[in-house]
């Protein structure tokens, strides 16, 4: 019996339901399951309309017997603009389902993300990490990422 194969590819619209499930899994991990309020329809439109605002890579495991594909991870990003630095890739979320963590899937996603940034001539990738997420911090340190302790996150909710 052969081993399952891992493939990293660009997300497709039909992946959105699985991506949203991964996002919900991340929210549970981050102790905020009620925080995911985006609808599947809005999520799809935002990523797959004529003017998408996000793009994603997915990690899939391919069953060696059936060739069936199961999404086990994702990296969702968009382009942000810095008045000081210009365009940068912003990594909104990198998620690997719990069962597949610590098996190199995050490294595969990050490598492809770096490749995407270089292909788009983006000089840097930026993201946030919770200060208590020690495993993620250790993962990011392997890439010599710079951690900024000076800036605070700010949100202004204008929905109501």
C-alpha positions, 0 to 999 in steps of 0.5 A, spaced: 500 500 500 503 506 497 503 512 502 498 518 501 501 524 496 501 531 498 499 536 493 499 544 494 495 548 489 491 554 488 484 554 491 478 553 487 471 556 488 469 549 490 474 549 495 470 554 499 466 550 504 472 546 506 476 552 507 471 555 511 471 549 515 479 550 516 477 557 518 472 555 524 477 550 526 482 555 527 477 559 531 476 554 536 484 553 537 484 561 538 479 560 543 474 564 539 469 560 535 463 565 535 468 570 531 467 567 525 461 570 522 462 570 514 457 567 510 459 562 505 456 566 499 460 572 502 467 568 502 466 565 495 464 572 492 470 575 496 475 570 493 472 568 486 469 574 483 471 578 477 475 582 483 477 578 488 480 581 495 483 574 497 487 568 494 489 562 497 493 556 497 491 549 499 494 543 501 491 536 499 492 529 501 491 524 495 488 517 497 493 513 493 487 508 491 481 512 489 485 518 487 480 522 492 483 529 494 482 532 501 484 539 503 488 538 510 491 545 510 490 552 507 494 559 506 489 565 505 493 572 503 491 578 500 495 584 497 496 590 502 499 597 501 504 600 505 505 608 504 513 607 506 514 600 503 509 599 497 505 592 496 506 587 501 503 580 501 499 579 507 498 572 510 491 572 513 491 565 515 495 559 515 492 553 517 493 545 517 488 541 520 490 538 527 490 531 525 496 533 519 500 538 524 507 537 525 508 533 518 511 538 514 504 541 511 505 548 514 512 548 511 510 546 504 504 551 504 509 557 506 514 555 501 509 555 496 507 562 499 514 565 498 514 562 491 507 566 490 510 572 493 516 572 489 512 571 482 508 577 484 514 581 485 512 582 492 518 584 497 515 581 503 510 577 507 507 580 513 502 576 518 500 576 525 501 571 530 498 570 537 503 571 543 501 565 546 501 560 540 508 558 541 508 552 536 506 557 531 512 562 533 517 557 533 515 555 526 515 562 524 522 563 527 525 558 522 524 563 517 528 568 520 521 572 521 521 579 524 517 580 530 514 587 532 513 588 539 511 596 538 505 596 534 498 595 537 492 592 533 486 596 532 479 595 529 474 600 528 467 596 528 462 600 523 457 595 522 452 597 526 
